[in-house]
Every structure is written in structure tokens, then in C-alpha cells.
């Protein structure tokens, strides 16, 4: 979504790799539309992310956020791409100097990777939405001979103001995938008050599926959670009495549903979509036998739980792309699934001349199936090099072959840097930065207990919290702890109370992986603090990983790749099965330290079983 977001958390990518890939089937595509060509009999063309979006003036569109893709019907063998309302380039400016916004730009392609601009689905906004409000996150479906374009209205007018009525879901219809579109004239889902009475729900990101002849509309975001309703027979309205919860609030948006081998898979994106080079957006998955849920992840944790479930399926991996989220899935003519999503180039995150307006180009990568769960490129995640492309036209030969990516695991324990907190004193290698009152921590019974501090580490904000750390090893290594933070499993009002790991360069440069309390949820957060940002740019970004347990094992893997320091998060609720989250690249200086933190609010205790430092080795699932 293009909007200011709370720093509510999330992201990660991929667990449990295997070598057997089960791919969903696809119906044969019909014949190519007039005026287009097909590479018959040859290999499917290669591609390199981001996908190319050609504009009439010869430029390439800079962004296609919240993408959705549809295939033509009948003799139309083209593919169609739709994007959220956004600026296409930094050069097209309004008289006031702002960038011109295009209402759901639409593109056509024959190969699923090179696209040509067709038009804006909404050259003017529907009257009930109002000119002051956005049209976001389209979802396009073909049904009963008509095309339906569902969208989120970022806000609606009131009797006295062009804004303030609350977000809603709308729909427009057409006989063609490129319009012209006729709006239904009112909301499919009208604005609703938040359950806690504090304002209105975020009713964003519509997703429509049909099961057993009944169509369902999914919608929602962080403020209010994700819900589903049954659509009326004409698809133009929903049935309020059929509404039910799919996912808890403060975690998911960008819902996508797909069916595979008798399961319905929920995919949802988490954290801040639009945070420049510190964007940590990512996609998580859970599944159910019913499209109405309940949906649970690989650990068996529900996405309605306050200790939120969701297994990372798409997360940043240390290449140029961060903020990999808000996806759709298409199946090519060879039966291979492909995930289409937006991301942020960490080397070039903003529109030229716009210091905080984040560009989100559109990417595509293969989606494989491992023991009943989706993984991207066999677990390797987003690509930034030349790759085999999809089979988008009849007669093409597939060249993509799934291959399980390696997983980093601990090697030899570095005993001098590790402790199980035996005895009654801290090991001498662990030293304090800003030593807390001795009454706030104890060592005993094989555990280190540290009361959470009413402080954090986000300068220039004060007070600054304490850090307990030791020098990091040279080279590549693994850092682990098992921690229990005694915030209750349910309940709001405990925002950002957390305990866990830190790799500390300074108060302004670090990464940290914690068991965290986020509004009414409990999540594992992997954050990055960085100095030297341009004026107005963010200094902190976050992703999330796997669920929180009674005790949660946290793991940070450090590797030097191409001269950059990469830090990857893993979490586990049982200490055996780990899910892999996102990767931050970070320059933490010549002498970073590794250790523990317990902060974010007073009144609770982080109990650490150990601090383990190991060498790192690669394994296959």
C-alpha cells in the first residue's frame, strides 16, 4: 500500500527444504491475440528482475506496487498486469511539483516479464470514493463473461469533508481486461468502525476466490485484521452477516489465496511496505482445508492466535531487493507456479528528487512446493540475476528446474564465547554498555534473568537501554539464544516489550532479533538501526520471522558475501525446527559485538537459557 504505516512488524522467508517439488497443473492457454507473436518451439526466454514496464514515451515505469496478473480468455493469449495507484516516473509532475498519480496503471505482455503500458483503469475516480482518496491494490477476476476489478478505497468522503469516511472496497466491471471500466457506484464493503472503537478499520487489499460455486471476498490490514465475506451472486456487493475473521490484527495485509493439492493457502504480507532501504515487508503462508479457515502454519500455529502464526515464504535474502511483498501467483503453460510481487531496490529506493517516496518495482520468481508448502526458487528467495523465464505461450519449452537451496546451521561451538549461565555470575567476557542497576538481573539455576528496561536504543531518543555483549568472532558465525519474555500471551498495552539477541556496532548501527510484544500480538522481530541516512529518511527498519512460543530460540547467521556483511534471522518454537526469515546487510564497523538485550518497557522479565556462538556450515533440508 502507498500510505504511511505504523511500525507494526513482520517478515521472513522459508523453512524446511527438500528436493521433491510438486507443481500445480494449469489449463492450456488459448490462441494468441491479433498483433502479437509467440516463440513457438523454442525455450522460454530468460528474464532478469525487475520486470520491464515500457511506457509510451520510451521510459520504463519505476513502480508497480500491489501487483495482480490475469490471463486473457478465448483467443486472447496475452497476460495483463494491474498496479496500485502510483507515480510511473519521477519526470511526470503536476503543476504543484508533485508526481502525477496514475489510477491503477494497466499493462499487457506476451511473455509475463516484458510489459507494455495500455492505460489507467481509473482516469477519474468514482464519485463515492472522491478525488482526495486513493484507489489501491486491485484484484481482477473474470466471471460469467465479464471482468471484475476489485479495489481498495483508501478513504471516503463525509457530508462535510472530502476525507474521513473510512476505507472501503469497491468494484468496477468491463467486457475487456483493459476496460473501459464502469464502477458499481458504491462500496462492496462499506467503511466499518474498529472493534475497539478507536477510529475505523483498514479495509484494504481485496482478494476474490470462488469455491463450490460461491465467491468470497477477503479484505483487511493491520488495523482491524483480515476478514472474509460471501459475495452476492452478481459480485457487486457482499453479505455483512457472513463476515468472519481470517487473521488477527497488527500482522497481515495484501491477502492472496490459492488452492494446491486439496489445501487452501493463505499468503499475507507483514510490516512496513514503504520504508526506503529499510523496508522489511515480506510474505508468510498458512493453510487450511477450507477457504474460510482456520489457517495454520508449518508449526501448527493459527494466524488468528495472539502469538501469530505464519511461515515465511518470501523474504529479502541479501541481494539488492528488500521489502519483498504483496504477491499474486500465476501458473504458466508448463504448470510451473510463479510468484509476482513488488520489492525495493536498497541501492536506489526513492523516486529521483523525492527523499522519502519509495519506489516498488515488480518482480517475478518461480514458486516451488516442498512437502506441501510453497518456497521461492527452492528456498533461495528473490533473484537479481538472469534467470529462466516462464512458459507464457504455447509451444515454448520450460528451462527452469527446481533445486533446493542450502540452509545455514550451526557448526562447531565456540566455547570461549558461549555460556549456559551456570553458577551465579556472568562470564567475564560479557560486558555491559550502560550497566543497569544490579537488582534488575540475576544469574542462577542455569539461566540469566533480566528485567525489561523502560528504554530502547533509537538515538536521539532517550533514555538508551543497556546492552550485554562480547566481541564477535572473526569470519562467518552463528549466534543463538533461547529466551522467554513473560509478557502475557494475550492483551494489548505492552507495545515493544522485548528480549533477545543483538549484533552491536554502536547505538546507531546494529541488528537485533527479539521476542516482541506488538500491540495485542506477540511476534519475533528482526530489526536494523543505521546511521548516516539522508534528512527525513528512516533510521530503523524491521521484518518478522516465525511464531513466538513459551520459549523461543533465536538465531542470527553472519556471512560475508561479496564484501558485505549479511545477517539472516532464524527462529524456532521447539529448538529443533527452524524457519528462516529475512536478511539485513549492515556495516557495523571493525569490531562489532554480540549479546543480549531486554528492553521496551518496564515490568517484565526476559529469561535467557544460554548464549551460543558457533561456526557456520551449510546443509540441505
C-alpha atoms as one frame of an Amber mdcrd trajectory, in Angstrom:
protein
   0.000   0.000   0.000   1.166   3.523  -0.647   0.441   5.090   2.707   2.166
   5.872   5.962   2.223   2.720   8.062   2.746   2.118  11.736   5.958   0.269
  12.531   3.998  -2.905  13.075   6.062  -5.859  12.274   6.780  -8.633  10.042
   8.597 -10.730   7.523  10.880 -13.534   6.695  11.381 -16.289   4.181  11.332
 -20.055   4.023  11.942 -23.126   6.027  12.251 -26.910   5.696  13.797 -27.505
   2.285  13.587 -30.786   0.399  14.305 -31.956  -3.085  10.868 -33.206  -4.164
   8.834 -30.466  -5.833   5.148 -30.861  -6.602   3.885 -28.349  -9.121   0.300
 -27.310  -9.710  -1.259 -28.036 -13.077  -2.613 -25.410 -15.460  -5.179 -25.395
 -18.218  -3.894 -24.923 -21.740  -3.932 -21.298 -22.878  -5.981 -20.249 -25.882
  -4.551 -18.769 -29.104  -2.554 -15.538 -29.240  -4.424 -12.293 -29.788  -4.056
 -10.482 -33.095  -0.988  -8.319 -33.422   1.165 -10.355 -31.019   3.727 -13.078
 -31.587   4.616 -16.374 -29.981   8.046 -18.000 -29.675   6.869 -21.455 -30.741
   9.100 -24.487 -30.429  11.910 -22.761 -28.569  12.969 -22.403 -24.968  11.049
 -19.957 -22.820  13.006 -16.670 -22.779  15.190 -15.735 -19.839  14.500 -12.681
 -17.716  16.082 -10.515 -15.042  14.270  -8.714 -12.229  12.702  -6.229 -12.130
  10.172  -6.836 -14.870  10.295  -4.215 -17.635   7.264  -1.911 -17.889   7.524
   0.078 -21.138   5.792   3.478 -21.286   4.697   5.335 -24.445   7.425   7.977
 -24.076  10.182   5.358 -24.064  10.747   5.421 -20.309  10.326   2.435 -18.009
   7.827   2.669 -15.167   9.596   2.953 -11.828   6.978   1.190  -9.753   4.172
  -1.368  -9.818   3.104  -1.937  -6.223   0.480  -4.446  -5.082   0.526  -6.249
  -8.452  -2.105  -8.606  -9.761  -1.969 -10.592 -13.032  -4.718 -12.015 -15.235
  -4.635 -14.112 -18.423  -6.815 -13.355 -21.423  -9.794 -15.545 -22.292 -10.997
 -17.017 -25.572  -8.474 -16.299 -28.321  -6.653 -13.709 -26.221  -3.326 -15.210
 -25.139  -1.986 -12.019 -23.602  -1.256 -11.530 -19.931  -2.419  -8.407 -18.073
  -0.769  -6.664 -15.126  -2.514  -4.172 -12.816  -0.795  -1.980 -10.207  -1.867
   0.219  -7.316  -2.311   3.941  -7.974   1.175   5.430  -8.039   3.616   7.644
  -9.925   5.054   5.993 -13.027   8.163   8.171 -13.297   9.922  10.980 -11.465
   9.715  13.239 -14.535   5.913  13.478 -14.881   4.943  16.246 -12.487   1.758
  18.130 -11.665   1.726  21.951 -11.653   2.403  21.963  -7.896   5.569  19.872
  -8.401   4.141  16.630  -7.049   4.421  13.457  -9.080   1.416  12.619 -11.259
  -0.555   9.689  -9.887  -1.932   7.066 -12.287  -5.146   5.313 -11.267  -4.406
   1.575 -11.488  -1.992   1.502 -14.452  -2.575  -1.495 -16.719  -0.026  -3.363
 -18.858  -0.095  -6.138 -21.485   2.532  -8.857 -22.110   3.101 -11.998 -24.149
   5.968 -13.364 -22.016   4.971 -12.420 -18.434   8.190 -10.419 -17.922   8.189
  -7.609 -20.528   5.134  -5.384 -20.340   3.684  -2.504 -22.376   1.522   0.207
 -20.832  -2.090   0.154 -22.059  -3.978   2.720 -19.962  -5.112   3.724 -16.486
  -8.128   1.745 -15.326  -9.336   4.845 -13.464  -8.608   8.055 -15.395 -11.135
   9.583 -12.974 -12.088   8.354  -9.523 -15.588   7.091  -8.751 -17.734   9.789
  -7.141 -18.347   7.765  -3.985 -14.569   7.445  -3.451 -13.846  11.139  -4.020
 -10.921  12.905  -5.674  -8.934  13.234  -2.428  -8.670   9.497  -1.806  -6.599
   6.703  -3.298  -7.507   3.595  -5.293  -5.195   0.803  -4.201  -4.398  -2.879
  -4.550  -6.521  -4.115  -7.479  -7.678  -7.702  -7.835  -9.017  -8.634 -11.287
 -11.130 -11.726 -11.993 -13.121 -12.969 -14.996 -16.531 -14.436 -14.309 -19.707
 -15.032 -16.321 -18.307 -13.299 -19.387 -17.364 -10.109 -17.533 -14.229  -8.718
 -15.933 -14.395  -7.514 -12.328 -11.779  -5.124 -10.910 -11.983  -5.013  -7.108
 -10.032  -2.258  -5.357  -9.445  -0.585  -2.002 -10.622   2.986  -1.489  -8.061
   4.437   0.931 -10.735   6.717   2.405 -14.173   8.060   1.553 -15.859  11.452
   1.896 -18.185  12.532   4.669 -21.034  15.029   4.410 -18.674  17.818   5.453
 -15.227  16.672   4.320 -13.612  15.021   1.283 -11.935  12.536   3.659 -12.643
  10.881   6.991 -15.397   8.481   5.988 -13.167   5.447   6.283 -11.650   2.963
   3.853 -13.776   0.584   1.808 -13.713  -1.955  -1.013 -15.167  -1.125  -4.427
 -15.601  -2.858  -7.787 -15.785  -1.890 -11.446 -16.729  -4.112 -14.400 -15.898
  -4.329 -18.098 -16.233  -6.599 -21.112 -12.461  -6.299 -21.646  -9.439  -6.789
 -19.354  -8.293  -3.284 -20.339 -11.597  -1.510 -19.836 -13.263   0.875 -20.071
 -14.394   0.123 -16.548 -17.806   1.009 -15.121 -17.877   1.431 -11.373 -20.697
  -0.152  -9.392 -21.419   3.214  -7.777 -20.894   2.194  -4.165 -18.890   0.013
  -1.804 -18.736  -3.753  -1.907 -17.604  -3.478   1.716 -18.598  -0.210   3.379
 -16.449   1.561   5.997 -16.593  -0.012   9.464 -15.636   1.154  12.918 -12.695
  -0.602  14.549 -13.682  -3.238  17.115 -12.007  -1.244  19.904 -13.865   1.925
  18.930 -10.633   3.771  18.063 -11.388   5.022  14.557 -12.124   2.912  11.508
 -10.766  -0.367  10.235  -8.282  -0.509   7.377 -10.359  -2.278   4.719  -7.625
  -2.675   2.142  -6.320  -5.256  -0.323  -9.320  -7.151  -1.720  -8.854 -10.744
  -2.864 -11.644 -12.729  -4.545 -11.851 -16.517  -4.932 -14.627 -18.936  -5.877
 -15.121 -22.311  -4.200 -18.029 -24.667  -4.769 -19.840 -22.050  -6.856 -19.671
 -19.436  -4.069 -17.446 -16.364  -4.365 -15.688 -14.891  -1.341 -14.029 -11.517
  -0.773 -11.051 -11.227   1.599 -10.015  -7.785   2.827  -8.274  -6.013   5.690
  -4.943  -4.921   7.077  -3.083  -4.224  10.307  -5.781  -2.059  11.888  -8.654
  -4.500  12.220  -7.173  -7.704  10.797  -8.162  -9.735   7.741 -11.799 -10.771
   7.219 -13.778 -12.672   4.582 -17.326 -12.200   3.307 -19.518 -14.010   0.824
 -20.224 -12.011  -2.336 -23.710 -11.594  -3.774 -24.490 -13.537  -6.947 -23.722
 -10.530  -9.165 -20.335  -9.940  -7.456 -21.123  -6.270  -6.825 -21.886  -6.366
  -3.106 -21.026  -8.509  -0.076 -23.107 -10.058   2.689 -22.169  -8.411   6.021
 -23.739 -11.195   8.093 -21.348 -13.723   6.508 -18.206 -11.913   7.728 -15.670
 -13.951   9.686 -12.100 -13.413  10.864  -9.228 -14.924   8.886  -6.181 -13.296
  10.555  -5.588 -11.301  13.718  -4.930  -7.555  13.529  -1.454  -5.972  13.655
   0.131  -8.564  11.410  -1.113  -9.136   7.842  -2.330  -7.335   4.755  -2.079
  -7.997   0.991  -4.015 -11.259   1.256  -3.689 -13.830  -1.534  -5.498 -17.209
  -1.600  -4.617 -20.196  -3.757  -5.503 -23.885  -3.867  -2.920 -26.692  -4.121
  -3.305 -30.439  -3.569  -6.552 -30.149  -1.616  -5.385 -27.287   0.626  -6.226
 -23.603   0.584  -3.143 -21.458   1.177  -3.353 -18.015   2.737  -0.490 -15.676
   1.882  -0.217 -12.349   3.668   2.385  -9.595   3.847   3.727  -8.083   7.045
   5.488  -4.930   8.330   6.105  -1.606   6.631   5.686  -1.657   2.847   7.344
   1.652   2.098  10.380   2.385   4.263  13.091   3.031   1.672  16.201   0.871
   2.010  14.970  -0.239   5.442  11.742  -1.765   4.140  11.244  -5.201   5.694
   7.964  -6.241   4.058   7.629  -9.975   3.386   5.153 -12.775   2.651   4.026
 -15.516   5.043   1.896 -18.603   4.470  -0.626 -20.741   6.358  -3.058 -23.351
   5.085  -6.497 -24.852   5.699  -8.749 -27.460   4.137 -11.425 -24.755   3.903
 -11.108 -21.294   2.310 -12.774 -19.986   5.464 -10.031 -21.315   7.737  -8.767
 -21.834  10.311  -5.339 -21.340   8.694  -2.251 -22.697  10.471   1.453 -22.544
   9.638   4.153 -25.228   9.495   4.403 -25.143  13.311   0.649 -25.651  13.651
   0.125 -22.073  14.889  -3.024 -20.251  13.755  -2.868 -16.831  12.122  -5.702
 -15.802  14.463  -3.534 -16.502  17.521  -2.074 -13.612  19.531   1.252 -15.443
  19.179   0.762 -15.037  15.470   1.302 -17.942  13.109   2.706 -17.698   9.602
   5.684 -19.400   7.925   7.969 -17.114   5.897   7.720 -17.850   2.170   9.231
 -14.716   0.593  11.824 -12.527   2.303  14.831 -10.415   1.406  17.960 -12.555
   1.048  20.832 -10.056   0.972  20.799  -9.214  -2.732  19.633  -5.790  -3.945
  15.974  -6.405  -3.096  14.320  -5.628   0.241  10.651  -5.282   1.154   9.575
  -8.260  -0.973   5.816  -8.470  -0.571   2.175  -8.112  -1.608   2.120 -11.025
  -4.013  -0.024 -12.818  -6.512   0.654 -16.234  -8.105   0.249 -17.273 -11.752
   0.674 -20.714 -13.280   2.465 -20.832 -16.634   1.591 -23.119 -19.541   4.047
 -25.782 -18.334   2.314 -25.993 -14.940   5.010 -24.073 -13.036   3.788 -21.580
 -10.441   5.349 -18.096 -10.383   5.108 -15.533  -7.600   4.707 -11.916  -8.720
   5.402  -9.255  -6.092   6.820  -5.817  -5.503  10.140  -5.001  -3.830  12.502
  -2.094  -3.111  15.997  -1.677  -4.545  18.076  -0.924  -1.449  20.641   0.884
  -3.615  18.005   3.097  -5.281  14.916   3.164  -3.056  13.353   6.551  -3.835
  11.953   8.387  -6.829  14.544  10.905  -8.053  14.146  14.172  -6.184  11.729
  12.595  -3.661  13.643  11.879  -0.463  11.029   9.623   1.145   8.759   8.420
  -1.700   9.607   4.723  -2.040   9.603   3.057  -5.480   8.327  -0.514  -5.640
   9.183  -2.241  -8.932   7.546  -5.563  -9.772   9.427  -8.896  -9.714   8.716
 -12.498 -10.693  10.276 -15.749  -9.460   9.319 -19.450  -9.536   7.234 -20.802
  -6.672   8.005 -24.446  -5.812   6.320 -26.905  -3.462   8.233 -28.766  -0.754
   6.371 -31.293   1.395   3.132 -29.387   0.869   4.498 -25.879   1.446   5.491
 -23.170  -1.049   9.072 -21.880  -1.347  10.552 -19.322  -3.734  13.281 -20.651
  -6.079  13.740 -23.758  -3.967  14.266 -21.582  -0.895  16.802 -19.185  -2.443
  14.324 -16.295  -2.451  14.256 -13.229  -4.714  16.525 -13.179  -7.769  18.578
 -10.297  -9.175  20.492 -12.127 -11.928  19.415 -13.575 -15.280  17.026 -16.487
 -14.681  14.953 -18.976 -16.710  11.609 -17.402 -17.532   8.039 -18.695 -17.527
   6.399 -20.600 -20.354   3.940 -17.895 -21.329   2.946 -19.075 -24.836   2.096
 -22.417 -26.452   4.997 -24.367 -27.926   7.646 -22.980 -25.595   9.902 -25.325
 -23.653  10.421 -24.900 -19.900  14.027 -24.377 -18.781  13.514 -23.739 -15.053
  14.423 -26.719 -12.870  13.741 -26.607  -9.114  16.740 -27.085  -6.862  16.748
 -27.000  -3.061  18.796 -24.104  -1.677  21.239 -24.729   1.190  20.379 -23.722
   4.748  22.891 -22.329   7.234  23.165 -24.295  10.502  25.492 -24.127  13.497
  28.828 -25.898  13.158  31.435 -26.188  15.904  30.540 -24.473  19.197  32.988
 -21.691  20.091  33.156 -22.487  23.803  35.088 -19.384  24.856  32.265 -17.215
  23.527  29.341 -19.380  24.742  27.659 -19.842  28.110  24.781 -21.780  29.695
  24.723 -19.357  32.659  25.829 -21.968  35.169  26.850 -20.599  38.546  25.807
 -17.219  39.945  27.886 -14.704  37.965  28.084 -13.539  34.384  31.058 -14.813
  32.351  33.849 -12.211  32.328  33.723 -11.972  28.526  30.235 -10.420  28.734
  30.459  -6.706  29.446  27.851  -4.014  29.986  27.186  -0.944  27.896  25.382
   1.361  30.348  25.337  -1.122  33.250  21.865  -1.405  34.799  21.083  -1.498
  38.497  22.370  -4.882  39.809  18.969  -5.544  41.363  17.444  -5.844  37.862
  19.265  -9.027  36.865  20.355 -12.374  38.307  22.250 -15.478  37.235  21.261
 -18.822  38.704  19.734 -22.201  38.029  21.168 -22.256  34.520  19.500 -19.040
  33.431  20.109 -15.289  33.143  17.045 -13.282  34.228  16.942  -9.614  33.241
  14.069  -7.244  33.887  12.892  -5.361  30.837  14.000  -1.728  30.809  11.803
   1.289  30.229  14.174   2.346  27.453  15.228   1.447  23.912  18.115   2.080
  21.506  16.878   4.536  18.898  19.001   7.683  19.197  18.482  10.569  19.579
  15.569   9.321  21.700  16.472   8.754  25.358  16.929   7.008  27.698  19.163
   4.484  25.958  18.858   0.890  27.135  21.674  -1.328  28.384  23.430  -3.921
  26.226  25.267  -7.022  27.488  27.811  -8.148  24.884  31.172  -9.619  23.956
  33.377  -9.284  20.840  32.009 -11.036  17.752  34.187 -13.779  16.233  36.066
 -13.184  13.012  34.637 -14.501   9.753  31.277 -16.272   9.482  29.430 -17.395
  12.610  26.099 -18.266  14.234  24.656 -16.524  17.317  21.820 -18.163  19.306
  19.804 -17.887  22.487  16.629 -19.414  23.887  14.513 -16.785  25.625  11.173
 -16.478  27.416   9.700 -12.997  27.866   6.945 -13.122  30.484   4.540 -10.712
  28.854   1.140 -12.439  28.826   0.275 -14.348  25.663  -2.739 -12.089  25.155
  -3.545  -8.465  25.813  -2.745  -5.018  24.446  -0.877  -2.117  26.026   2.563
  -3.769  26.135   3.951  -2.332  22.940   7.534  -3.297  22.055   8.459  -5.025
  25.327  11.086  -7.492  24.091  14.150  -9.590  24.814  16.632 -11.283  22.545
  19.839 -11.009  20.526  21.799  -8.018  19.285  24.794  -7.616  16.986  26.034
  -4.234  18.137  28.282  -1.816  16.321  27.057   1.260  18.183  23.804   2.744
  19.406  23.204   3.918  15.834  24.272   0.789  13.954  23.084  -2.690  14.913
  20.767  -5.573  14.060  18.614  -7.303  16.663  16.323 -10.347  16.783  13.812
 -10.443  19.629  10.672 -11.971  21.049   8.493  -8.874  20.943   5.126  -7.612
  22.152   3.359  -5.668  19.381   0.011  -4.240  20.393  -2.191  -7.288  21.091
   0.190  -9.727  19.369   3.482 -11.455  20.179   5.937 -11.739  17.283   9.606
 -12.289  16.541  11.088  -9.087  15.118  14.352  -8.710  13.190  15.327  -5.040
  13.132  18.107  -2.881  11.730  19.258   0.522  13.026  21.510   2.538  10.726
  23.262   5.908  10.858  24.099   8.318   8.043  20.645   8.432   6.478  19.548
  11.469   4.422  17.425  14.071   6.195  13.886  12.803   6.642  14.764   9.202
   5.780  14.099   6.390   8.300  16.880   5.068  10.531  15.182   1.836  11.673
  13.537  -0.967   9.718  12.118  -4.334  10.700  10.923  -7.673   9.458   9.313
 -10.526  11.368  10.087 -14.240  11.355   8.336 -17.301  12.858   5.928 -17.501
  15.798   6.700 -16.899  19.478   6.456 -19.845  21.881   6.575 -20.203  25.650
  10.321 -20.292  24.947  11.650 -19.144  21.599  15.039 -19.982  20.110  16.501
 -17.065  18.158  19.357 -17.442  15.683  21.335 -14.859  13.679  23.692 -16.162
  10.984  26.502 -13.853   9.849  28.195 -14.341   6.493  30.472 -12.099   4.442
  29.307 -12.180   0.807  30.859 -10.001  -1.870  32.492  -7.821   0.746  29.184
  -7.156   2.553  28.176  -8.369   5.996  24.881 -10.260   5.780  22.813 -11.131
   8.841  19.981 -13.679   8.468  17.316 -14.446  11.086  16.012 -17.879  12.049
  13.510 -18.730  14.804  12.132 -21.892  16.408   9.390 -22.677  18.918  10.879
 -26.054  19.821  14.648 -25.572  19.367  14.736 -28.160  16.560  12.696 -26.982
  13.577  13.799 -23.511  12.438  12.176 -21.175   9.939  14.350 -18.775   8.005
  13.450 -15.103   7.861  14.924 -12.103   6.135  18.492 -10.911   5.693  19.826
  -7.453   6.527  23.104  -6.181   5.117  24.794  -3.954   7.681  28.147  -2.249
   8.204  28.670  -2.492  11.954  32.275  -1.333  11.955  35.538  -3.178  12.521
  34.715  -4.511  15.991  31.041  -5.482  16.325  29.867  -7.179  19.493  27.281
  -9.920  20.048  24.994 -10.236  23.019  21.617  -9.751  24.651  19.013  -7.031
  25.237  15.898  -6.766  27.431  14.014  -3.522  26.856  10.993  -1.664  25.518
   9.030  -1.197  28.761   9.287  -1.926  32.481   7.532  -4.593  34.481   8.530
  -7.869  32.826  11.492 -10.254  32.691  13.475 -11.842  29.872  14.872 -15.242
  30.901  17.796 -16.448  28.773  18.817 -20.116  28.893  22.108 -19.551  27.126
  24.188 -17.586  24.660  25.765 -19.800  21.996  28.289 -18.798  19.353  29.275
 -21.309  16.660  30.932 -21.599  13.320  28.510 -21.899  10.391  28.054 -24.684
   7.895  25.612 -25.285   5.056  23.122 -28.141   4.916  20.232 -29.206   2.746
  16.776 -29.781   4.150
